[in-house]
Amino acid sequence: MPSSASACAPAVSIIRAIACGALALLLLATPAWAAGDAARGRAIVTTRQKGLCLLCHSGPFPEERFQGNLAPSLAGAGRRWSAAELRARITDSQGLNPDSIMPSYGVSPALRDVAPAFRGKPILTEAEIEDVVAFLLTLTDAE
């Protein structure tokens, strides 16, 4: 007769799979209460102290000098990607493309080449990521 622990193993596996799926959905879905602020997101994207986005990306920011050319332009980002896709790219770009040079702006267990003092700490908070997503969604025109 099987032990009760081994009899429960399939149920435990199913519960774990459901929990992992729910976590992925939480990362990709935008709850109504977490809607970001596009103005704050623009400030994060264009600042050289916080987001550093323009170090690699360019975009429709004529007032910003020295925009990058290592990554896709942010112009039209809101037309090319959904909120969930933008959030995934910002939170863990290396999860989508292991060769990406874009850092993971959210905490990710797959982080690499991170100084010990910064391991496990996000570059941007969840709220700041939502602000950036809200701003990027406003960029619907091509440059």
N, C-alpha and C positions, 0 to 999 in steps of 0.2 A: 504494500500500500504506500503511495507516495506521501511524503511529508507535506504538511500544510504550506510550508514555505515554497516547496517546488511546485505545488499546485497553484500557488498565487503568482509564480514568476511571469506567465503570459500577461496577466492583468497588470502587473507592475510595469512591464515593458510597454504596454499600451498607454498607461498613465504617463510614463516618461515621454513617450512620443507625442502625446497630446500636449504635455507641458512645454516641450521644446517647440512644437508648432505654434503654441499660443505666444511664446516669447518672441518668435520670429514675427508673428503678426503684430505684436505690440510695437516692435521696432519699426515696422513698415507702415503701420496705420497711424493716422493723425487723429487722436481723439479731439472732439469739439473743444474741450476745455484747454487743450494745449496749442491752439492755433497761434502761430507766430505773428510777430509785428514786422511788416516789411521795411519800415523806416529803420528800426534797430538792425534788421538783417543787412540792409544796405551799408550801414555804418561798419558792421563787422566785416563784410566783404571788401570794402575799400580801405579799411584801416591797415596801416603797416605794422601795428603793434599787436593786433589780436588775431584776425583771420589770416592775414598774409596771402589771400587768394590771388591778388594781382601780381604776386611774385612769379606765378606760373601762368595764370589766365589773363586774357584781355577781355574787354567788354565795353558796353556803351557808357563809358565814364570819361568824357572828354576832359574833365577837370583833373583827372588823375594821370600824372606823367609816369613813364617807365612801366608800362604794363607788360606782362610776360607773354612768351610765345612758345612755352613748353607744353602747354595743355590746351584743350579746346576753348574757344571763345565762350564766354558766358552769354553773349548775345543770343537770344532765342532759346535759352535754357528752358523757359517755361512752356515753350511750344514742343521741344524735343523730349522732355521727360516729365513724368507725373510727380506728384509730391512724394509718393513712396519711393520712386526711383531716385529722386534727388536726395532724399533722406538716407537711403542705403549708400549712395556714393559718398556723401559727406561723413556719415558715421563710420564706415569701414570700406574705403575704396579698394584696399588691398584684398578684401574678401571677394570683390567682383573681378579684380585683375591683380594677381599676385605680383606682377612686375610694375605696378603703379608706383610712381614716386610721390603721389599725394599722400600725406599722412592721414591716419584715421583720426577724425576729430572727436569721435566718441570713444569710450573705453572698449577695447576689443582684446580678446584673449590671444589673438594672432599678431599682436604688435611685435615689431622687430626693430632693432637699431634704436632703442629708446634709452636715454640716460637713466640710471637707477633712480634718481630723484624724481623722475616724471612717470615711472612705470605705474600703470593702473589709474592714472589721473587723466581725465579728459582734457583736450585742448579747449573744447567748447562744452558748455553745459547743455543739457537736453533742451532747455528753453532757448538758448542761443542757436542751436541747430534748427529749431522750429522757426526762429526769426529769419535765418538764412534761407531756409526752404521757402518761406512766405515771400521773401524778396525775389528769389530766383524765379518763382512762378509768375512774377510780374514782367519778366523779361521775355516777351513773346515776339518781338520784332528782330529780324536779322540785322546785323550792323550795316 
